[in-house]
């Protein structure tokens, strides 16, 4: 097994790519979907079950873990991998997005962000240096730069100011990260929906130099059409020989469209969050298990799915346990959703390798357009 962080590009189909990210803790097949383990757990799942769905890597949240149980405590207990019983790669975000969206009474300066915890009101400071320190204490394999992500829409002056601050913070993040063989630091491209700002950001990041690059500042309310418009040029502005990560995306059709445009890595809370609220992602679109039409349906969610939920339980049972507010409801639907996402990534991977992505994408959209199976 490699002792370094490396990226091998195996094949392309138009702009779509397939490859392998090699890390000391194991390989990550790309395109890759990273389940979100916010507080050192993928909600409603055991780590071995997450692995069984096909996940090669998980995401952890710096903001949540620094507040509870604290990065220092996790380090004392042997690091995040040991703490949560996941020995494969982990990517941690920088905490910047959560500070902007969750924290109370935050104050932004050149130094960083001071804020009050949404949990107990305690006061904290996050800067590029502190974010790097927290992620080092956690022991994550892929570390994200500390950045600022303004909500869209915003005016050009605000977007430019924010992007330039993020680039200064990127340089400080690189400096504070230091020399950590086997670990990677990813830069984050910002610039909203402005192509010239995106290019300026990409230039700044390339000059600093990173092991991977993220397209940040999307999936923040701009809509799919605007996001795809940005992805028509943003990935191409980043180095071709490094992984490209689209942060916080997304729905299955978002992911398919982003893979077509050259993205390699994704994360999103949707599969687990939707599972806990009674929604299942299937080849034929989203199934809402709360609906009364399922209460006497002996069929599985998806007859073509091999996950434990579809192999062993009926729609009628899933409807019942959701209505009864039984824990198994969220467990089964989350397992199914994560399985579906990983199966989708494997399908994309295979189609790109075979040079047949266009046909795969046509089939994906056509099956979803058919809608759910007819009620019994």
Order of alpha helices (4+ residues) and beta strands (2+ residues): beta-beta-beta-beta-alpha-beta-alpha-alpha-alpha-beta-alpha-beta-beta-beta-alpha-beta-alpha-beta-alpha-beta-alpha-beta-alpha-beta-alpha-beta-beta-alpha-alpha-alpha-alpha
